[in-house]
Amino acid sequence: MPAHARKRACPAPGPLRRHAPRLTLAALLSAGALPAVAGDWTYGASATGRLTLTDNVRLAPRGQEEADLILSVAPTLTAQRRGARASLSVTYIPTLHVYLENRDSDNLQNYLSGLFSAEAVEDFFFVDASANIRQTFISPFDSLLGGESINDNLAQTTTLGLSPYVRGVLGTGYTYLVRNDNFWTTSDASALDNLYESRVLATVASPLGRLLRWDGEYDYNYTKFETQPAYVRQLLRLRGIYSVSPDLSVNARLGYEVNDYTIDDYSGPIYGGGVDWRPTPRTFLSAFAEERFFGTGYGLNVSHRRRLAGFTLRASRSTQTHREQALYLPAGDTRQLADIAFRSRIVDPLERQRAVDEFLARAGLPAVLTSPYAFYTNQIFVASLVEAGTGLFGVRNAVSLTLFWRENEPVTAGGAVLPDAFATVNNFRQRGGIVAASHILSARSTVTATAQRTYTLSTDTRIQPDGSEIDSTEDVLRLTLTHQLSPATSAAAGVRWVDFDSNVRNSFREHALFASLTHRF
């Protein structure tokens, strides 16, 4: 079994420090430091049962395939409550997979997204607490197929967060913020380090509406992997902002950085500039570039919407930890693209959210076109990425498309190069695309097709002295027919085809038939 093999059972509770956010929040609530969540509760519940017949349940190489029939049961539970000074939102989806032939591989996969926000002292002191459980991938060179497949490259990670902060407005119109983010991340894979991250961010900004404005920030980051040296970084930035017109502003930035990411502790200046431009109410562009310890860092965010379409383009180069990249929202997120397109028709965000949910359910489109980037690693990477996403949403037809390119280079700490995060290689690139198309056949029936390609290539020259490349390519095709049996019940059936080819992992093919039934209570 690989060194990163997954524990199939649910992980046991970890040390007390892993539960510190929950304990601290409970103590604050019991002491009356935080207001109770007032208002009416909103609940939601649904359940999905799914049968999958696959000819390669273990994703084994050709000639070693093993067929199996899998029953998957996934209830979805949601709860939300909003009050004047506190709010709580929770979504929990436990998915049980039961195998007819491989009973020792039965497992429970959890998804949890929870956020509690409170205004402890009116207009001054606030607290956010969060809990997230999700499935993520260990190595980008292995298969990125999740769900019911028995894939040793899959791990379940849990992140708990606690963020107290103060913010306010001074009498002269200056705004300030002091925030302390703390995150604890654990995993059910024995070879993966636990992770603790702490960030202290302090900002101050001059009043809006002036021709010449300024803002400044102090940013302290502490990152500690369980078996690795701690990473520490401090940034101090000052920006001067000039409003060329009501729709266009330019800025210059100057600062200083200290970190221990490099073999020799680094300290040096930060300098650069940026622009923010909103030529029309439907179009927005924000961009900046600055010199950092790793070279040029940059950020680009472009969005444009029409009545039935949305477009996003993002590019960035910066340091990134596992938690940051795992929670990153892809530019081709279907829900985000639909939200952009619906803004011209529905102004209220809650009404727009309901309209988007109803549209995605009717069209049979997935809420997220998963961008296969989230991998668990014990290092900080310099991540460069470019993502473009577009969606066209008609009365009976809808199409979403995402294209992506990413490059990842590890940094070092404590005066030594850290061991390879993926046993084979550290530096790598990914590129690919995901497209989903749906057609409403009738008032009750929808057909949906998705196609995805991911190509991963090593850029580490140390491990291949003969000059050959290490790469992996995975193609996934799905075709699904959804039929609404009643206002609260729907059925679906479909096929899946997977082709994985690699010169460092076992290549395989997988074909599957699936059928599901979903009921909303």
Secondary structure by P-SEA (a helix, b strand, c coil): ccccccccccccccccccaaaaaaaaaaaaaccccccccbbbbbbbbbbbbbbbcccccccccccccbbbbbbbbbbbbbbbcccbbbbbbbbbbbbbbccccccbbbbbbbbbbbbbccccccbbbbbbbbbbbbbccccccccccccccccbbbbbbbbbbbbbbbbcccbbbbbbbbbbbbbbcccccbbbbbbbbbbbbbbcccccccccccbbbbbbbbcccccbbbbbbbbbbbbbccccccccccccccccccccccbbbbbbbbccccccccccbbbbbccccccccccbbbbbbbbcccbbbbbbbbbccccaaaaaaccccccaaaaaaaaaccccccaaaaaaaaaaaaaaacccccccccccccccccccccbbbbbbbbbcccbbbbbbbbcbbbbbbbcccccccccccccccbbbbbbbbbbbbbccccbbbbbbbbbbbbbbccccccccccccbbbbbbbbbbbbbbccccbbbbbbbbbbbbbbccccccccccccccccccc
